């Protein structure tokens, strides 16, 4: 199996069905959300790449110089690589729709792919952090985006989460935000919201 640049797990769905990319958080791997993705959309092709950057042994999708401080040159590299990976696999599997789901660092690379290129028709961003003002992108109009977040998340502060949601709304994307009262943990109301969003 060609890796197309990332070590990844793949479950092939029927041609003409959606393709769902599931991306792990820092220190996760291609197994973290693979089963979850298959449960959410059993008929879809499921692709789960492993981040190609190591931070003290923890896999990530791009480098950072500190907590919440991104290596912007490496983010640009990683974004271009992910765009090519997603487009290639979506074409190979004749996907009817391109869907992304990412948590933490996985959500951050998905968010930047959206900001730069669009690509995804529907996207789930779980606890994303974009600590800069993104550029405008008219191609985001009509895209479906669900953001899930904790009101007391020390890694992804709530005001920055809200700013990202507001940015996507300003680009005329269709945005839903699902909050819980906790931190960087994934809670049941998030999982339920994701299920509703993907089955809609």
SEMARMI-57313 format. One record per residue: residue number from 1; x, y, z of N, C-alpha, C, O, CB in turn. Coordinates in steps of 0.05 Angstrom, whole numbers, plus 5000, padded with zeros to 4 digits. Atoms other than C-alpha are relative to their C-alpha. Glycine has a CB too. Layout:
BEGIN
ATOM  nr  n.u  n.v  n.w ca.u ca.v ca.w  c.u  c.v  c.w  o.u  o.v  o.w cb.u cb.v cb.w
ATOM NUM    X    Y    Z    X    Y    Z    X    Y    Z    X    Y    Z    X    Y    Z
...
END
This chain:
BEGIN
ATOM  nr  n.u  n.v  n.w ca.u ca.v ca.w  c.u  c.v  c.w  o.u  o.v  o.w cb.u cb.v cb.w
ATOM   1 5017 4976 5000 5000 5000 5000 5018 5025 5000 5035 5028 5017 4981 5000 5025
ATOM   2 4985 4975 5000 5028 5068 4981 4993 5016 5025 4970 5017 5033 4994 5016 4974
ATOM   3 5006 4984 4975 5035 5113 5042 4992 5029 4993 4981 5043 5010 5024 5000 5019
ATOM   4 5006 4973 5008 5027 5178 5002 5011 5021 5020 5000 5043 5022 4969 5004 4998
ATOM   5 4987 4981 4982 5073 5211 5053 4996 4996 5029 5012 5006 5046 4992 5028 4993
ATOM   6 5006 5006 4972 5042 5187 5118 4997 4970 5005 4984 4957 4989 4975 5016 5010
ATOM   7 5008 5026 4990 5042 5121 5154 4970 5003 5008 4963 5022 5021 5017 4990 5024
ATOM   8 5028 4996 4994 4967 5109 5159 4985 4973 5000 4994 4953 4988 4987 5018 4980
ATOM   9 5018 5023 5001 4911 5059 5171 4977 5008 4981 4970 5031 4978 4988 4993 5029
ATOM  10 5020 4995 5021 4857 5051 5118 4979 4978 5001 4986 4955 5002 5013 5002 4972
ATOM  11 5022 5019 5004 4789 5018 5115 4985 5010 4975 4974 5032 4975 4981 4999 5026
ATOM  12 5011 4992 5026 4762 5019 5044 4969 4997 5001 4959 4976 5006 5012 4984 4977
ATOM  13 5028 5002 5004 4689 5036 5034 4993 4997 4971 5012 4994 4954 4986 5026 5011
ATOM  14 5008 5003 5028 4649 5030 4970 5006 5026 4985 5004 5048 4996 4970 4993 4997
ATOM  15 4997 4976 5016 4666 5078 4913 4974 5016 4999 4953 5004 4999 5009 4993 4971
ATOM  16 5024 4983 5000 4619 5137 4913 4989 5006 5028 4970 5020 5031 4979 4987 4984
ATOM  17 5007 4993 4972 4615 5139 4989 5019 5021 5010 5039 5027 4997 5001 4975 5018
ATOM  18 4981 4980 4989 4647 5193 5033 5027 4987 5008 5029 4963 5012 4987 5014 5024
ATOM  19 4975 5007 4988 4719 5190 5055 5004 5017 5025 5000 5041 5025 5024 5004 4980
ATOM  20 4997 4987 4975 4733 5207 5128 5029 4998 5009 5039 4976 5013 4981 4988 5022
ATOM  21 4973 5000 4989 4802 5228 5152 4999 5006 5030 4987 5026 5038 5018 5022 4985
ATOM  22 5000 4996 4971 4813 5221 5227 5029 5005 5009 5047 4989 5004 4987 4976 5015
ATOM  23 4973 4991 4993 4873 5257 5258 5003 5001 5030 4987 5014 5044 5007 5027 4987
ATOM  24 4995 5002 4971 4902 5244 5327 5011 5026 5012 5020 5044 4997 5019 4977 5006
ATOM  25 4987 4978 4985 4926 5293 5380 5029 4993 5005 5039 4971 4999 4986 5006 5026
ATOM  26 4972 5004 4993 4998 5301 5404 5004 4975 5017 4990 4972 5037 5012 5025 5014
ATOM  27 4995 5024 4985 5025 5234 5427 4981 4977 4993 4985 4954 5002 4998 5006 5029
ATOM  28 5017 5021 5010 4969 5195 5394 5013 4987 4975 5036 4993 4968 4972 5010 4993
ATOM  29 4991 5012 5025 4976 5153 5331 4976 4993 4983 4954 5001 4989 5017 4974 5006
ATOM  30 5021 5006 5019 4936 5125 5274 4977 4982 5011 4957 4979 4999 5012 4986 4976
ATOM  31 5021 5016 4987 4897 5080 5322 4980 5016 5017 4959 5006 5023 5012 4979 5017
ATOM  32 5015 4985 4980 4869 5136 5366 4971 5003 4993 4954 4999 5010 5013 5027 5005
ATOM  33 5028 4995 5008 4806 5152 5327 4991 4982 4977 4969 4987 4966 4997 5029 4992
ATOM  34 5007 5016 5023 4806 5098 5273 4974 4985 5004 4956 4985 4987 5023 4980 4994
ATOM  35 5024 5015 4994 4753 5055 5306 4976 5018 5003 4953 5012 4995 5003 4984 5025
ATOM  36 5021 4979 4996 4712 5117 5325 4990 5008 4973 4965 5011 4969 5011 5024 5016
ATOM  37 5008 4991 5027 4712 5139 5252 4983 4978 4987 4963 4984 4973 5024 5006 4984
ATOM  38 5014 5022 5012 4689 5070 5229 4972 4996 5012 4953 4989 4998 5016 4974 5002
ATOM  39 5027 5002 4987 4632 5070 5280 4982 5023 4990 4958 5019 4985 5004 5002 5031
ATOM  40 5016 4977 5008 4610 5140 5259 4989 4997 4972 4966 5003 4967 5017 5025 5002
ATOM  41 5008 5002 5028 4608 5126 5184 5009 4973 4990 5029 4970 4976 5013 5023 4983
ATOM  42 4992 5027 5008 4609 5050 5172 5003 4995 4971 5019 4978 4963 4980 4981 5011
ATOM  43 4998 5005 5029 4600 5056 5097 5023 5016 4987 5030 5011 4964 4974 5008 4987
ATOM  44 4980 4982 5012 4655 5108 5087 5028 4987 4999 5033 4967 5013 5002 5026 5017
ATOM  45 4972 5007 4999 4728 5099 5071 5012 5016 5024 5008 5040 5026 5016 5007 4973
ATOM  46 4988 4988 4976 4767 5114 5136 5030 5001 4996 5042 4980 4991 4992 4985 5026
ATOM  47 4971 4997 5003 4838 5141 5133 5010 5014 5026 5000 5035 5034 5007 5017 4975
ATOM  48 4989 4988 4975 4879 5154 5196 5030 5002 4998 5044 4982 5002 4992 4983 5024
ATOM  49 4971 4997 5002 4949 5182 5185 5013 5005 5027 5001 5014 5046 5007 5024 4982
ATOM  50 4984 4994 4977 5004 5185 5237 5017 5025 4995 5029 5027 4974 5019 4975 5007
ATOM  51 4984 4976 5003 5037 5252 5248 5029 4994 4994 5040 4974 5004 4998 5018 5025
ATOM  52 4973 5006 5010 5106 5256 5215 5021 5016 5015 5045 5016 5008 5002 5006 4971
ATOM  53 4981 4985 4984 5138 5301 5268 5001 4987 5028 4980 4980 5039 4992 5030 5002
ATOM  54 4997 5011 4973 5166 5275 5334 5008 5022 5020 5028 5036 5015 5020 4977 5001
ATOM  55 4993 4981 4979 5165 5320 5396 5006 4984 5025 4988 4975 5040 4976 5020 5005
ATOM  56 4991 5017 4977 5206 5282 5449 4986 4973 4999 4978 4962 5019 4994 5014 5027
ATOM  57 5012 5026 5004 5177 5218 5420 4970 5000 4996 4958 4979 4990 5006 4983 5024
ATOM  58 5029 4998 5004 5105 5243 5414 4995 5009 4972 5006 5029 4962 4987 5020 5021
ATOM  59 5006 4994 5028 5077 5243 5343 4982 5025 4999 4963 5028 5014 4986 4976 4986
ATOM  60 5016 4976 5006 5050 5309 5317 5000 5005 4969 5015 4992 4955 5012 5026 5014
ATOM  61 5002 4994 5028 5031 5338 5249 5017 5024 4991 5023 5027 4967 4972 5004 4992
ATOM  62 4982 4978 5006 5075 5400 5253 5015 5008 5025 5007 5002 5047 4985 5025 4987
ATOM  63 4983 4993 4977 5129 5429 5297 4989 5025 5015 4975 5041 5003 5029 5005 4991
ATOM  64 5005 4976 4985 5121 5481 5352 5025 5007 5016 5041 4989 5021 4975 4997 5018
ATOM  65 4977 4992 4985 5171 5521 5391 4994 5003 5030 5012 5007 5046 5011 5027 4989
ATOM  66 5009 4999 4972 5131 5522 5456 4970 4995 5000 4957 4992 4979 5006 5028 5013
ATOM  67 5028 5004 4998 5061 5510 5482 4984 5023 4987 4986 5046 4996 4991 4997 5030
ATOM  68 5016 4979 5013 5014 5547 5435 5016 5018 4982 5006 5038 4972 4986 5016 5020
ATOM  69 4983 4984 5018 5073 5575 5394 5009 4983 4977 5024 4964 4980 5025 5012 5016
ATOM  70 4996 5017 5023 5075 5547 5324 5024 5008 4984 5031 5031 4981 4975 5000 4983
ATOM  71 4979 4996 5020 5134 5539 5277 4984 5004 4973 4976 4984 4961 5020 4975 4998
ATOM  72 5018 4994 5022 5097 5574 5220 5011 4989 4973 4995 4982 4956 4997 5030 4998
ATOM  73 4989 5011 5024 5145 5550 5166 4993 4970 4998 4986 4960 4977 5031 5004 4998
ATOM  74 5006 5028 5000 5134 5478 5187 4970 4995 4998 4961 4975 4986 5010 4986 5025
ATOM  75 5029 5002 5003 5059 5490 5192 4993 5002 4970 4975 4987 4960 4985 5022 5016
ATOM  76 5005 4997 5029 5060 5513 5119 5008 4974 4985 4993 4965 4968 5016 5024 4989
ATOM  77 4991 5025 5012 5100 5450 5099 4979 4978 5005 4971 4964 4987 5027 4992 5011
ATOM  78 5019 5022 4992 5052 5404 5137 4973 5004 4987 4960 4984 4980 4997 4999 5030
ATOM  79 5026 4995 5012 4991 5438 5109 5000 4991 4971 4981 4978 4961 4992 5030 5002
ATOM  80 4997 5008 5028 5014 5429 5037 5000 4970 4997 4987 4958 4980 5025 5012 4987
ATOM  81 4998 5030 5001 5031 5356 5051 4973 4987 5005 4966 4968 4992 5021 4991 5020
ATOM  82 5026 5012 4993 4964 5342 5083 4979 5005 4977 4964 4987 4971 4989 5012 5026
ATOM  83 5018 4994 5022 4926 5376 5026 5004 4979 4978 4985 4968 4967 5005 5028 4989
ATOM  84 4993 5019 5022 4962 5331 4975 4991 4971 5008 4980 4957 4992 5030 5000 4994
ATOM  85 5007 5027 4989 4950 5268 5019 4970 4997 4997 4960 4976 4987 5009 4997 5029
ATOM  86 5030 5001 5000 4875 5283 5026 4990 4999 4971 4973 4982 4965 4988 5024 5015
ATOM  87 5010 4999 5027 4864 5300 4953 5006 4974 4985 4989 4964 4970 5012 5024 4985
ATOM  88 4992 5025 5014 4902 5239 4927 4983 4977 5009 4973 4962 4991 5029 4994 5006
ATOM  89 5016 5023 4991 4865 5189 4971 4970 5004 4993 4957 4984 4986 5003 4997 5030
ATOM  90 5028 4995 5008 4797 5222 4958 4995 4993 4971 4975 4981 4964 4992 5029 5005
ATOM  91 5002 5006 5029 4809 5215 4883 5002 4970 4996 4987 4958 4980 5022 5014 4984
ATOM  92 4996 5029 5003 4834 5143 4889 4974 4984 5008 4968 4964 4995 5023 4990 5017
ATOM  93 5023 5014 4990 4771 5123 4927 4974 5011 4989 4952 5004 4998 4999 5001 5031
ATOM  94 5024 4988 5013 4723 5164 4883 4980 5009 5021 4956 5003 5019 4987 4979 4981
ATOM  95 5017 4992 4977 4696 5196 4946 4979 5021 4991 4984 5039 4976 5017 5012 5022
ATOM  96 5022 4982 5005 4629 5231 4943 5003 5026 5016 4992 5047 5009 4973 4987 5005
ATOM  97 4997 4978 4981 4649 5277 5000 5025 4996 5016 5033 4974 5022 4974 5002 5019
ATOM  98 4975 5001 4984 4713 5294 5038 4993 5011 5028 4986 5034 5031 5023 5016 4987
ATOM  99 5006 4992 4972 4704 5296 5114 5025 4997 5017 5041 4978 5013 4977 4982 5011
ATOM 100 4978 5001 4982 4756 5311 5167 4991 5000 5029 4972 5014 5036 5020 5023 4995
ATOM 101 5004 4999 4971 4757 5298 5242 5027 4999 5013 5043 4981 5009 4982 4975 5010
ATOM 102 4974 4999 4987 4815 5318 5285 4997 5010 5029 4979 5025 5035 5019 5018 4985
ATOM 103 4999 4992 4972 4831 5327 5359 5026 5014 5006 5047 5004 4999 4996 4975 5019
ATOM 104 4976 4986 4990 4879 5378 5388 5019 5006 4977 5011 5021 4958 5014 4984 5022
ATOM 105 4981 4995 5022 4941 5378 5342 4988 4991 4973 4993 5004 4953 5026 4987 5005
ATOM 106 5013 5008 5024 4901 5339 5291 4979 5020 4990 4976 5024 4966 4987 4973 5004
ATOM 107 5020 4979 5007 4846 5392 5293 5014 5024 4989 5004 5038 4972 4983 5007 5025
ATOM 108 4986 4976 5008 4898 5446 5285 5009 4998 4971 5007 5018 4956 5024 5005 5018
ATOM 109 4992 5003 5028 4926 5418 5220 4976 5000 4981 4977 5011 4959 5017 4974 4996
ATOM 110 5025 4999 5016 4855 5407 5194 4990 5028 4997 4983 5037 4975 4978 4982 5013
ATOM 111 5009 4972 5002 4836 5478 5211 5017 5016 4981 5007 5033 4966 5001 5013 5028
ATOM 112 4983 4985 5018 4897 5505 5174 4996 4991 4971 4999 5008 4953 5029 4997 5008
ATOM 113 5007 5009 5027 4881 5462 5113 4975 5015 4990 4974 5024 4968 4996 4969 4999
ATOM 114 5024 4985 5007 4812 5494 5114 5006 5029 4993 4998 5039 4973 4979 4998 5022
ATOM 115 4993 4972 5003 4840 5563 5122 5015 5006 4974 5009 5025 4960 5017 5010 5024
ATOM 116 4983 4996 5024 4890 5555 5065 4987 4991 4974 4989 5004 4954 5026 4986 5004
ATOM 117 5008 5013 5025 4856 5509 5015 4970 4992 4999 4960 4985 4978 5017 4976 4996
ATOM 118 5027 5010 5000 4785 5491 5037 5000 4969 5002 5002 4959 5025 4985 5009 4975
ATOM 119 4997 5029 5003 4787 5418 5014 4977 4984 5012 4964 4968 4998 5027 4990 5012
ATOM 120 5020 5017 4986 4740 5388 5066 4972 5012 4997 4967 5036 5000 5007 4998 5030
ATOM 121 5028 4992 5001 4665 5390 5055 4988 5004 5028 4973 5022 5033 4983 4980 4984
ATOM 122 5009 4998 4972 4651 5376 5128 5024 4994 5018 5041 4977 5012 4977 4979 5006
ATOM 123 4977 5003 4982 4700 5381 5186 4992 5002 5029 4976 5019 5037 5021 5022 4994
ATOM 124 5004 5000 4971 4699 5365 5260 5027 5008 5012 5047 4994 5009 4991 4972 5011
ATOM 125 4976 4991 4987 4751 5405 5299 4995 4998 5031 4981 5014 5042 5006 5030 4992
ATOM 126 5002 5004 4971 4757 5379 5371 5023 5013 5014 5046 5006 5011 4999 4969 5006
ATOM 127 4980 4985 4984 4793 5428 5417 5022 5011 4982 5046 5006 4988 5012 4982 5021
ATOM 128 4979 4988 5018 4829 5467 5361 5012 5025 5013 5000 5038 5030 4988 5007 4973
ATOM 129 4986 4975 4992 4879 5523 5374 5013 5012 4976 5032 5001 4965 5021 4994 5023
ATOM 130 4987 4984 5021 4894 5574 5320 5007 5027 5012 4990 5044 5014 4981 5003 4974
ATOM 131 4992 4976 4984 4935 5628 5356 5008 5023 4982 5025 5039 4990 5023 4993 5018
ATOM 132 4994 4977 5018 4937 5676 5297 4975 5007 4984 4956 4991 4984 5024 4993 4980
ATOM 133 5023 4991 5015 4888 5715 5254 5002 4988 4972 5020 4995 4957 4997 5031 4998
ATOM 134 4998 5013 5027 4875 5671 5192 4993 5020 4978 4979 5040 4982 4982 4976 4999
ATOM 135 5006 4984 5024 4872 5700 5122 4971 4993 4992 4961 4972 4998 5020 4995 4977
ATOM 136 5027 5005 5011 4804 5707 5089 5001 4980 4977 5021 4979 4962 4987 5027 4990
ATOM 137 5001 5020 5022 4784 5650 5043 4971 4996 4991 4956 4982 5005 5012 4973 5010
ATOM 138 5028 5002 5009 4719 5657 5003 4992 4971 4993 4968 4966 4992 4997 5017 4975
ATOM 139 5006 5028 5006 4724 5582 4986 4987 4986 5023 4976 4964 5020 5025 4985 4991
ATOM 140 5012 5013 4977 4699 5567 5056 4970 5004 5002 4957 4991 5018 5013 5011 5026
ATOM 141 5029 4996 5000 4629 5592 5041 4985 4974 4996 4990 4959 4977 4992 5021 4978
ATOM 142 5016 5024 5003 4579 5537 5053 5012 4974 5012 4998 4954 5014 4994 4995 4973
ATOM 143 4988 5024 4987 4628 5488 5086 4987 4996 5027 4980 5015 5041 5032 5004 5003
ATOM 144 5012 5007 4974 4601 5451 5146 5022 4995 5020 5039 4978 5016 4982 4974 4996
ATOM 145 4979 5002 4979 4643 5458 5209 4988 4997 5027 4971 5013 5035 5020 5024 4999
ATOM 146 5008 5004 4972 4632 5431 5279 5026 5004 5017 5045 4990 5013 4987 4972 5005
ATOM 147 4979 4997 4981 4678 5456 5334 4991 4991 5028 4969 4999 5037 5010 5030 5002
ATOM 148 5006 5008 4973 4678 5421 5402 5022 5009 5018 5046 5008 5011 4995 4969 5002
ATOM 149 4980 4988 4983 4713 5451 5462 4992 5000 5029 4968 4997 5036 5005 5029 4991
ATOM 150 5005 4998 4971 4720 5456 5537 5002 5029 5009 5020 5044 5000 5020 4983 5016
ATOM 151 5000 4972 4991 4703 5522 5571 5024 5006 5018 5031 5030 5020 4974 5005 5016
ATOM 152 4977 4996 4983 4762 5512 5618 5025 4986 4989 5042 4977 5005 4994 4990 5029
ATOM 153 4977 5014 5012 4812 5483 5569 5025 5017 5003 5026 5039 4992 4994 4994 4970
ATOM 154 4976 4984 4996 4882 5506 5591 5018 5001 4975 5035 5019 4972 5016 4989 5023
ATOM 155 4983 5001 5024 4913 5487 5523 4987 5016 4978 5002 5029 4963 5003 4970 4991
ATOM 156 5014 4985 5020 4860 5517 5478 4980 5019 5013 4957 5011 5016 4985 4981 4980
ATOM 157 5017 4982 4985 4831 5577 5515 4974 5007 4985 4974 5011 4961 5015 5026 5007
ATOM 158 5027 4996 5012 4756 5589 5503 4999 5024 4982 4986 5023 4961 4980 5002 5022
ATOM 159 5002 4977 5018 4765 5659 5474 5012 4995 4973 5002 5006 4953 5013 5024 5014
ATOM 160 4988 5007 5026 4811 5632 5420 4983 4981 4984 4981 4983 4959 5028 4989 5004
ATOM 161 5019 5018 5014 4762 5576 5404 4978 5016 4988 4970 5012 4965 4989 4979 5020
ATOM 162 5021 4983 5011 4707 5628 5397 5009 5017 4977 4994 5021 4958 4988 5017 5023
ATOM 163 4989 4983 5022 4751 5672 5354 5002 4983 4974 4997 4994 4952 5027 5011 5007
ATOM 164 4998 5017 5023 4763 5613 5307 4972 4995 4988 4968 4996 4964 5013 4973 5007
ATOM 165 5027 5003 5009 4688 5599 5303 4990 5025 4986 4977 5023 4965 4981 4992 5024
ATOM 166 5009 4975 5012 4675 5672 5289 5014 5005 4973 5001 5015 4954 5007 5024 5019
ATOM 167 4986 4997 5025 4728 5672 5234 4986 4983 4978 4980 4993 4956 5029 4990 5003
ATOM 168 5013 5017 5019 4695 5613 5199 4972 5011 4992 4964 5010 4969 4997 4971 5010
ATOM 169 5026 4988 5006 4627 5646 5205 5003 5024 4982 4986 5029 4964 4986 5008 5027
ATOM 170 4995 4976 5017 4655 5710 5174 5007 4992 4972 5003 5007 4953 5023 5016 5012
ATOM 171 4995 5010 5027 4677 5667 5115 4975 4987 4987 4976 4976 4966 5023 4979 5000
ATOM 172 5026 5011 5009 4604 5645 5108 4999 4970 5001 4983 4958 4986 4994 5010 4973
ATOM 173 5002 5028 4994 4617 5574 5131 4976 4995 5019 4968 5014 5033 5026 4988 5012
ATOM 174 5021 5007 4982 4561 5538 5168 5014 4987 5025 5025 4966 5023 4980 4980 4988
ATOM 175 4984 5007 4976 4590 5532 5239 4981 4993 5024 4963 5008 5030 5019 5023 5007
ATOM 176 5012 5007 4974 4565 5496 5301 5022 4998 5021 5044 4989 5015 4983 4973 4998
ATOM 177 4981 5003 4978 4600 5499 5368 4987 4985 5023 4965 4992 5032 5011 5028 5010
ATOM 178 5010 5016 4977 4591 5447 5423 5020 5003 5023 5042 4994 5021 4996 4970 4991
ATOM 179 4983 4996 4977 4619 5466 5491 4994 4980 5022 4972 4969 5023 4996 5029 5012
ATOM 180 5005 5013 4974 4628 5427 5555 5014 5016 5022 5031 5033 5016 5009 4970 5000
ATOM 181 4990 4984 4978 4646 5453 5624 5028 4993 5008 5039 5006 5027 4981 4997 5024
ATOM 182 4974 5010 4992 4713 5417 5627 5023 5013 4985 5022 5035 4976 5002 4971 4998
ATOM 183 4975 4991 5012 4783 5423 5598 5005 4988 4973 4989 4990 4955 5023 4994 5019
ATOM 184 4991 5010 5026 4821 5388 5542 4990 4971 4996 4997 4958 4976 5030 5001 4998
ATOM 185 5010 5027 5002 4784 5322 5554 4976 4999 4981 4962 5019 4976 4992 4989 5028
ATOM 186 5022 5005 5018 4733 5293 5505 4977 4989 5017 4980 4970 5031 5007 4981 4977
ATOM 187 5022 5008 4983 4664 5287 5537 4977 4990 4982 4976 4993 4958 4990 5024 5017
ATOM 188 5021 5014 5014 4600 5250 5519 4983 5019 4982 4975 5011 4961 4983 4986 5020
ATOM 189 5017 4982 5017 4562 5311 5494 5014 5007 4974 5001 5012 4954 4993 5026 5016
ATOM 190 4984 4996 5024 4619 5323 5444 4995 4977 4980 4990 4981 4957 5030 5004 5006
ATOM 191 5003 5024 5016 4614 5252 5419 4972 4999 4987 4969 4993 4964 5005 4974 5017
ATOM 192 5028 5000 5011 4538 5258 5412 4997 5021 4979 4984 5016 4959 4980 5005 5024
ATOM 193 5002 4979 5020 4545 5324 5375 5013 4992 4973 5004 4999 4952 5012 5026 5011
ATOM 194 4986 5009 5024 4595 5293 5327 4983 4980 4985 4981 4981 4960 5027 4987 5007
ATOM 195 5017 5020 5012 4548 5235 5314 4977 5013 4984 4971 5006 4962 4989 4981 5020
ATOM 196 5022 4985 5013 4491 5283 5298 5010 5014 4975 4997 5014 4954 4987 5020 5019
ATOM 197 4989 4984 5022 4535 5326 5254 5006 4983 4975 5000 4990 4953 5025 5015 5009
ATOM 198 4991 5017 5022 4562 5269 5212 4977 4984 4988 4978 4976 4964 5022 4981 5009
ATOM 199 5022 5015 5010 4496 5233 5205 4978 5017 4987 4959 5007 4975 4988 4982 5021
ATOM 200 5020 4982 5010 4457 5295 5185 4998 4999 4970 4982 5013 4958 5006 5029 5009
END
